[in-house]
Amino acid sequence: MTLPYKNLSEITNDIKSRDIVIFGSGKIAKNTIRLFKKFSIKFIVDNSENLWGTKYEGKNVLSPSSLKNKNSKFFVLICSTSINEISEQLIGYNFKSKKDFTVSPILENHKIIDDLESIERNNIIFTSGSAINSKSNKYGGGLYKLNIDKYKWDYEKIYNGCCYGIKVLKDEVNVIDDNYGVIVFDKKTLKIKKKIKLPKNIRPHGIEYSPELKRFYICCTQIDKILEFNNKFKLIKKISISDKFKYTGSKQHHINDCYIQNNYIYISMFSISGNYNSEVYDGGILEINLKNNKQRSVLCNNLWMPHNVCSFNESIHVLNSLKGELLAYNLMKIGEFPAFTRGLEFENGLYFIGQSRNRNFSKYLGVSNNISIDAGIIIFDGSTKVSRFLQFDPRVSEIHSIKFI
């Protein structure tokens, strides 16, 4: 049932020629009566028999059966957190949701909570790079599908593998499997369409696609390079982050995720300077012009193990993972969580943020006073800062990417 929430101006228009009845007595009712003191408040009803025949805030408290008068023009304001139950009760009296009753604006905070608890989604996928476990569909590395049904949620493994980046296209879903390469799934059925083998010892991580250039781009952590492929996944070229790998023979930047916008690719990495192996975590986002591979800019640095650079609402976002921060809008901190955050998606004002077991918590001691080791997905309202946590089996351990399909 869709709960009867309306804003103050909508309610004011509805009650100009009607008698207001308050359902529920207490602090919420008291503040609601003050809010609508210029209007005609007829009486209060309450399901507690002990209150019938008494007065509250100068109004008679009656049985809800008083609302059954068919000749009345009552408009009921629910002033109780038992919104579902009272709504069903009023519908049983032939009141129509929103037309004849609504929730008091004083309960706006409850609406925010209710919105988060009323989410129904069955089109969410996420990856885990944990060790492969072929005996369970509830944990181990792979591609998963998540179903959210209000207060309940469940997930199942679609594919076993050590999986990282996801790129959703029109008809297919491309997933990085570190042990094999790119696994291409049908978007509707999530059945495997094909597998593309990638070179060994490159540790593929993030994957992106440029519709204009008709190229795939894969971030390879082990070699500090981005591999560029055509539509058939034929290797076109290698884009080096710096010359450090050439001279040292080992990764120095630890690049992971990428995002493409206007022929520029944005790469998140643990060390902009290339001193990752010396425990210098000057992580950040590097921008590279894909048309010449030479024009480069550092958008930010001094981040701590950043992941999932992307853009929502025309603003670059990134997760400052070890510190559990969501950065956006001039890369300011707009959210903070007690966990290693990795995996990011957004829709209708809500962020879906992956939470992994924090394997690096010892590096964070003294910086945070609450370090979670749970795995799951955080649903975060960017405007109200209210969040909800969907906890998974702890053996899922790591979440890398989250996407809607």
N, C-alpha and C positions, 0 to 999 in steps of 0.2 A: 504494500500500500504506500502510495506517495503521501508523505505527511504534509499537512496544511500550513505551510509557512508562507507568510506574505510580509512585505515591508510596511513600514509605518504609514506611508502615503497611501498605499493600496487599502489598508485597513480603514483609514480616515474616510476615504471615499465611500467605502461599503457601509459605514455605520451612521452616516449623516441623517438618515430617516428611519433608523431602527433602534430598538432598545438593546443595550449591551447587557449580557449576562456573563459573569465571571465564573469559570468552572475551577474550583479549588480555592482554598483559603490558606493564607500564610504570607510569607515575605514577598513572593512573586506576585500574589494577588494585590498586596498592599501597594507595591510599586506600580503595578499596572493601573490600579484605580487612580493613583496620582497622575499618571501619564495621560489618562483619558478623562480627567476631572471636568472638562468642558462639555462632555457628552453625557447622555442619559444612561446611567448604569442602574438597571432595574433591581437586580439582586445577585446573590452569590449562590451557587449550588456546590455541593460537596458529597462525595460518596460515603463519608463518615457520618453514621447516624447520630453519633454523640453531638455533632455540631448543628443538627437541624433544630430550628426554633431559636437559635442564638443570633447575635449580631456581630459583625466584623467590619471595622472601619465604617460604622454607621449603616451598613447594609445587612438586610435579613439573609440568613443562611438557610437554604431550603434543600429539599430532596431533589435530585436530578429529574425525578418524574415530573416536576413542575414544568419542565421544558416540553412536555407532550401536548400542550395547548396548541391545537392546529390553527387557531385564529391569531396566534402571536406573530410578531415580526422580530423575533429574537435573533441577535447575532452573538455567538458565544466566543469568548476569548479563553482559551485553555491556559490555565496558570498552574500547571503541575508538570513534573517531568515524566509522568505516566502518559505520554502523548499518544502512543499507539493504542493503549487500552481505552482512553477517553474518546479518541477519534472513532473507534469501533462502536462505542456506546452511543455516540451522537448519531452515527449513521443508522444505528438501530432505531433511533427516534425520527428517522427520515430527514435528518439534517444533511446537507450536502457539503463535502469538504471544500474549503476556501470560499464557497458562496455563502454558507450559513455559519461557518465556524473556522477559526484559525488559531494559531499559537500566538501567545502574547509576545510582542517585540522584546520584552524583558528576557525572554528565553533564547535570545540570539546565540549565546554561547552554546546552548544545547543543540541548536541547528548546525553549528559548525561541527560538533562531535557527531551528530546524526548523519551528516553528509559523508563523513569519512567512514562511518560504520555501515553505510547503505550502498557501498560500491559493489557493482556487479560487473565483472570482466572475465571473459574467457579467451582473450586474444593476446595474452602476455607470454613471451618466451624469455628464457634467460640461460646463460651458460655458466658452467663451473669447470675450473681447471684442476680440480682435485684429482687424486689418484683414481684410476678407472676401477669401478666395481660393477661387474656384469651380473651379479646375483641380486641386486636391489634396484628398484626404480625410484627410490627415495633419497639416495645419496650416491656419491662418487661423481667423477668428471663426466661431462656430457652436455647435451642440449635438453632443456626441460620446458614443459608447458605448464603455466600456472592458471588456475581457475579461482576467482574470488566471488563468493556468493554472500554478500553482506557480512555476517558475523563469522562465516566459515570460509576456509580456503583449503585448497589441495593442489598438489602438483604431481606430475609424472615425468619420468625420463623418456625422451623421444629417441635419443641416440647416445651410445656410450663412446666417450672419447675425452681427450684432454682439451677442452674447448675454451676459446677466448672471444675474439671479436665476432660481431654479427653485422651484416649489411642486408637490409630488407629492400628488395626491388619490387617492381610491379607484380610479377608472377612467381618470384622465387625468393628464397632466403639463403644467403651465403654465410656459412659458419666456418671459422678457423678451427681446425683440429691440429694441435701441435705435433701429433705423432704421424699425421698423414699429409694434410694440406688443406684444401678447401672442399667442404662438403656442401653440395647444392641441394636444397630441399624445395619441394613444391610448396608454395605459400599456403594453399588451401588445405592440403592433406597432411603436410609435413612429412611426406614420404621422400626418400632419397631419389633424386633425379640423376645425379652423377657425382663422381669424386674426381678432384683435380690434385694430382701429386705435386708437391712442392719440393725444392731442394732440401737436403738434410742439413742439420746443424745450423739452422737460421733462426729457430724459435719464432715462427710467425705469431703475431698478436692481433693488432688492429687491422681492419679491412674497410676500405672505402671505394666509392665508384664516382667517376666524373661523367655525367651524361653528355656534356659538351665535347669532352675529349674522347669519350667512349673508351675509358681506361679504368682498370682496377688498380688499387694501390694497397700494398700490404706492408705494415711495419714489422721489421724483423729485429727483435730485441738482441739476438746473439751477435749480429754483425753490424749494428748501428747503421742500417740501411733501409730504405724504402724501395721495394721492388714494384716496377710498373709493368702491367700486363695489358694486352688487348682484350677484346671481348671473348676470345677463345682461350684466354689465359696463356698466351704465348708471351714469354718474357721479352719486354722491349728494352728496358734499361734499369740500372741500379742508381739510386740517388743516395749519396753518402751524407751523413749528418756532419761529419768533419773528417779530417785526415788521421785522427787518433787511432782508429782501428787499423788503418794501413801500417802504422808504425809500431803498434803494440801487439796486434794479432788477437785482441780481446775487446769485448764491449766496454765502452767507457761512458756512454750516455744513458743506457737502458731506456730506449724508446718503447712506447707501448701502443697507445691509441691514436687515431687520426680522424680528421674531419675536413671535408672539402667544401669550399664556398668561393664562387667567382674565380675559378681557376687557381685558387691558392689552397694549399694543404696546411693544416694546423696539426702539429704533432706534440703530444704530451710525453715528457721524459723525466727521469729522476735527476739528471744532472745536465744543465745547459752547458756548463764549462767542460764537461767530459771528465769529471773526477769522481764518478760513481764508485769506482773500486778503491778510492781513498776515503770512502765514507763522507764525501762532500755532497750533501743533498740540496743542491741549488736547483731544484726541479722547476720546470716551467713549461711554456708553450712556445714552439718555434714555428714561424710562418715561412713557407717557401713558395715562390712563384713557379707553378708547374710548367709554364711555357718556356722558361729559360733555366730553371733550377739554380739560378745564381742570386736573384733578388731575395734576400732573407732578412727577417726581423724577429727579435725576441719580444713576444707580447708581455711576458712576465717571467720572473724567476723567484728563487727563494721559496718555492713550494716544496712540500714534503711528500714525495712519492705520488705525484698527481696522475689521474686517470680520466678517461672518458671526456675528452674535450669535444664540444659540440655547440650548437647554436639553437636557442629557443627564443621566441619573441624578438628576433633580430639582435640577440645579445649572446656573445660567447660565454659559455659555461664550462666549468671544469670542477672535478672533485679533487680537493687537496686531501688525499686519501688517509695518510697516517694521522693527520690531525682531525679527521672526520668533518671536514668543512666543505660546504657547497659554495662556490664562488660564481658571481655573475654581475652584470650591470657595472661595467668598469672593474670587473673581477673583485668586487667587494664580497665580504662574507655575508651570505643571506640565509645560511642554515648551518647548524652545528650539531653533531651527533656523537655519542660515546662509542664509536666503532671505527673500524677500517672500512671506509666507504668506497665502493667500486661497482659500477653499473649504474647508468643514469638514463631515464626516459621522462617525458613530460607531456601532459595533456590537461587542458581546461583548468589551469592553475595548480595542478597537482604534480609533484615530482615523485617518481618511483626510483628509489635509491637502493642499490644493493649493499648489504652489510655482510662482510666476511669475518671469519675468525681472525683476530688480530695476532698474527705470528710475530710481529715486530714490536709488541707492546713494551718490551724492555727499553727500546729506543725512546719511548714516549713518557717514561716515568718522570714525574716532576712537572710535566706539561699538562697532563690531564688528571683529574681526580676520580674519573670513572671510565674504565677501559673494558668494554664489553667483548666477550669472546663468542657471542651468539652469531648464527648465520640466519639471514632472512632478507626481507625487503621492507624498507621504510616507505610509507606513503606520507608525503610531507606537503602541507598547504603553504605555499610560498608567501601568501599575504597574511594569514593569521598566525603562522609559525606553529600550528598544531600538527602533530604527527601520529601515525599509527604504525605498529610493527607487526609484520607477519613472520612469525618465527618458523624456521624449517628444522629438520633433523640436523643436529650439530655436525654430523658427518658429511653434510653437503660441503661444509667448511669454507669454500671459496665461491664467490659470485663475481663474474667478470663483466658481462654485458646484459642489458635488459632492453627489450624492444617490443613494440606493439606490432601485430600482424593483421 
